[in-house]
Structures are given as C-alpha cells and as structure tokens.
Amino acid sequence: MSRIVCKFGGSSVADHNQFLKIKKILQANPKRTVVVPSAPGKRNSQEAKLTDLLYLAHDMSQKKLALDGPFTLIRDRYLEIESNLGLNAGMAAALETFRKEIVEGASRDFVASRGEYLCGLLMAAFLGAEFIDPKDTIFFDKTGRIDPRTYEVLGARLADRKKLYVIPGFYGADVKGQIKTFSRGGSDISGAIAARAAKAELYENWTDVSGLLMADPRIVENPHPLDEVSYREIRELSYMGANVFHDEAIAPVRDAGIPINIRNTNRPDDPGTMIVSKLPAVTKYDIAGVAGKKNFSMFSLEKSMMNKEIGFARKMLGIFETKGVSIEHVPSSIDSMSVVVSSEEIGEKTEAVLEDIRRILEPDTIEVEGDLALIAVVGEGMAHQVGTAAKVFIALRDANVNVRIIDQGSSEFNIIIGVGHEDYEKAIRALYSAMMTPNPAYKG
C-alpha cells in the first residue's frame, strides 16, 4: 500500500481545535499514515513562541534563576490541549520530569526539542498512533549532516504500512547519542526525512496558507498562487528570499523523487502547491515567481587588458575568500569585473578588501556601491520563450527603474536584476505585472 507522510506546522497544532482538524484530514485519506508535528504555534500575535519560552527557561536555569514564569506558560499550553481533547496522555507527569531535567542541566538542544516531543506524545495519544522518538531513528554525523543510516533505521520502524505513526519534528541524535536540533523550521526537514525513509508517494506539508504565492503579498496585491513548481525553481526563489522551503528541507525528498504538496490545515479542500521534479512541457505562466532581497554591496573594478592577465579573476575572488566573505554574483566584461556581496557580511571589512584589491590587482579604478537590492525572475518556462529578457527590461524602463546589475545563469531559467533600495518595491511590482500573461498554449 502506498503512503503519504504529513508534516503539520506550528499553526496546525496550536490548540485542540487544530488537533481535531488533523484527525479529519487523516481520516479523509487512509494513505496518510505518518504524522510529523511541530511544537504548538502562537494562537495570537501577542503570545510568545513556545520555542522562545523553552530557550528562555533553559537560559534562566543556567543562571540559577527560578523557571516559574516561562515554564508555567509552557506547561499550561500542553495541559490545556490535553484537557480540551478529553485525553489522559500523562502530560502532567511528563512536564514535571521535563522541569527536573532543565534544572539538572539539560542541554539547550534537549530543552528546545521538548516542544515537538511533548506535542508528539499528545498527538500519538489522540490518534491512537505509535510514537517514534527521533533520538532513536534520526542521526547526525560528525559534520552535523544527516547520517544515511537514518533512512534504513527509520524505514524499518515505519515498516507496517497499515499502521499510524507519529514522529516529532525538529531533532535527532548526534554521534554521541545526545539530542541535536535542526535549525528553526527544522520540522520541515524531519518531514522530508520521514517521507524518504517511508518510501512515500507524497510528502504533504500542512500549514496555514493554501500553497505558495508568486510574489511577496506585502509588495504585490493579491499575487497568484502557484499550482505547480519545480525543485529547481524553489531553490532559486528560496535563495532570493522568498518565503518558501529552504534547500535542506527539500533535499531528502528531491533526491528520492518524492513530490511535496503544500496544504492548508484550515482549508483542507484547497489543492495547494505541488513541488515536483519535472514540470509539464507547457505551464500556465512562463515564470514561477518574482522574489528579491535587499542589502547588497557591489565592488566594481576596471583594468585595461584585464582579460590577458592570467589568474586575475582568481586573485580577485581570493581576496574576498581570505577575508571570510562569501560571494553572491560576479558580473564581468572584457576590462571590468564586479563582485556582489552581502552588505551585512562585508561590514567593516570593506576598507581592508579595497586595500588588498589596489595592492594585488592594481586596477585603473575601483568603486563600491551599497544599498543595492537583487531581484530574480524565476521560471523554467522562460528558457523556451523568445523575448523574455525584453519583457523584463521594458517593464523596468516603463516603471522608471534604473538597473545597476544584470545577471543570467546558463540554465536560462532565472534573470537577476540589481536595483537601488529606493526602486526595490516598484521593480518587483513592475516585473510581476509584466510576466503574468498566461501562456496561450496552456490548456489546463
């Protein structure tokens, strides 16, 4: 029997009503047999994040301060859910044990992981499911990456395809068997790992939105939802700051060819967004989205006959490497070369980098321009369409946006434009508007 792995985000497990919604979602499709819950999310904008409270409790314990403030808030969340569901899941005893573990010096990662752990215990009791502790089934290697034996061990625990399982997100065990957490948002990674280990046909990621949007709704009014997007497109959009999956949360299922469906727990009938390995030959729009981010700086160098100087580019990039600065883009021409970096990362190193460039490369001119924003127009369909670049630059011209950087990868499914901070929002809106003409060949 094929199966579906379902990860439920913090908003999806925020209170007992959300637990009831999850049960209905699982009952609607018997293939949904593996559940990966996050820690309960905020119920309103004034409420503190549970993970923040857990970190606060740990920090207070380290300073030998009383935990009553944050721990009472943590305790009340779980007991309230248990009570409202009419459960007897042993939460009071589990929470008292947890409190003692904090006071006795439990690690920061251990304390943070209990948000998901305790939610997983509640979820398993509510669903009548088997609880699987990630510390016994998800392993990090010495470099902090997922040990491949995870898939074998976890897969064996998930072997019964007719059974319902709950495995908390966000953590696993290091090489010494100690609890280790993923970065924030790590439950997405846990869900992808579980989907691969279970050899799932689909990984459903349930949240509070009905899929991904083609632009930032804070900038573009009512942007279109994405019906389908490729892993490659998601990677590009994520890099450019779009609120989508990060690569680490996609890699396990991408490598196994398992699609991801982003769904809305509060609107379970909405189809959401499918993330797939390969898109159909014709899509509704030629682009997957427009995304961008601010705070970049560009070092622009000119030197006559630069192209004849062997090793010039290596020396230029090596200067940034020795200063510990990663490079975002390197636009160049026959006698000029520019290096785009994060303004935050270059910080106070700017003068040291300039000094090395002047001394090592002896340029004719060197300038630094800050307050730049990068915007990407991303879509696999662009590679097959004549005039895409023309659309982009005509739209920017008509919006009176001055383009500082132009960069297109060899894959031809993204065009990156650099503009001043003052033109950022205007450029996003202009590009989105220009690129949202439906493909006339699309029959969906």
Residue, then its C-alpha position, 0 to 999 in steps of 0.5 A: m500500500s502506498r503512503i503519504v507522510c504529513k508534516f503539520g506546522g506550528s499553526s496546525v497544532a496550536d490548540h485542540n481545535q487544530f488537533l481535531k482538524i488533523k484527525k479529519i484530514l487523516q481520516a479523509n485519506p487512509k494513505r496518510t499514515v505518518v504524522v510529523p508535528s511541530a511544537p504548538g504555534k502562537r494562537n495570537s500575535q501577542e503570545a510568545k513562541l513556545t520555542d522562545l519560552l523553552y530557550l528562555a527557561h533553559d537560559m534562566s536555569q543556567k543562571k540559577l534563576a527560578l523557571d516559574g514564569p516561562f515554564t508555567l506558560i509552557r506547561d499550561r499550553y500542553l495541559e490545556i490541549e490535553s484537557n480540551l481533547g478529553l485525553n489522559a496522555g500523562m502530560a502532567a507527569a511528563l512536564e514535571t520530569f521535563r522541569k527536573e531535567i532543565v534544572e539538572g542541566a539539560s542541554r539547550d538542544f534537549v530543552a528546545s526539542r521538548g516542544e515537538y516531543l511533548c506535542g508528539l506524545l499528545m498527538a500519538a495519544f489522540l490518534g491512537a498512533e505509535f510514537i517514534d522518538p527521533k533520538d532513536t531513528i534520526f542521526f547526525d554525523k560528525t559534520g552535523r549532516i544527516d547520517p544515511r543510516t537514518y533512512e534504513v533505521l527509520g524505514a524499518r520502524l515505519a515498516d507496517r504500512k497499515k499502521l499510524y505513526v507519529i514522529p516529532g519534528f525538529y531533532g535527532a541524535d548526534v554521534k554521541g547519542q545526545i539530542k541535536t536540533f535542526s535549525r528553526g523550521g527544522s520540522d520541515i526537514s524531519g518531514a522530508i526525512a520521514a517521507r524518504a525513509a517511508k518510501a512515500e508517494l507524497y510528502e504533504n506539508w500542512t500549514d496555514v496558507s493554501g500553497l505558495l504565492m508568486a510574489d511577496p503579498r506585502i509588495v504585490e496585491n493579491p499575487h497568484p498562487l502557484d499550482e505547480v513548481s519545480y525543485r529547481e525553481i524553489r531553490e532559486l526563489s528560496y535563495m532570493g528570499a522568498n518565503v518558501f522551503h529552504d534547500e535542506a528541507i527539500a533535499p531528502v525528498r528531491d533526491a528520492g523523487i518524492p513530490i511535496n504538496i503544500r496544504n492548508t490545515n484550515r482549508p483542507d479542500d484547497p489543492g495547494t502547491m505541488i513541488v515536483s521534479k519535472l514540470p509539464a512541457v507547457t505551464k500556465y505562466d512562463i515564470a514561477g515567481v518574482a522574489g528579491k532581497k535587499n542589502f547588497s554591496m557591489f565592488s566594481l573594478e576596471k583594468s585595461m587588458m584585464n582579460k590577458e592577465i592570467g589568474f586575475a579573476r582568481k586573485m580577485l575572488g581570493i581576496f574576498e575568500t581570505k577575508g571570510v566573505s562569501i560571494e553572491h554574483v560576479p558580473s564581468s566584461i572584457d576590462s571590468m569585473s564586479v563582485v556582489v556581496s552581502s552588505e551585512e557580511i562585508g561590514e567593516k571589512t570593506e576598507a581592508v578588501l579595497e586595500d588588498i584589491r589596489r595592492i594585488l590587482e592594481p586596477d585603473t579604478i575601483e568603486v563600491e556601491g551599497d544599498l543595492a537590492l537583487i531581484a530574480v525572475v524565476g521560471e523554467g518556462m522562460a528558457h523556451q520563450v523568445g523575448t523574455a529578457a525584453k519583457v523584463f527590461i521594458a517593464l523596468r524602463d516603463a516603471n522608471v527603474n534604473v538597473r545597476i546589475i544584470d545577471q543570467g545563469s546558463s540554465e536560462f531559467n532565472i534573470i537577476i536584476g540589481v536595483g537601488h533600495e529606493d526602486y526595490e518595491k516598484a521593480i518587483r511590482a513592475l516585473y510581476s505585472a509584466m510576466m503574468t500573461p498566461n501562456p496561450a498554449y496552456k490548456g489546463 
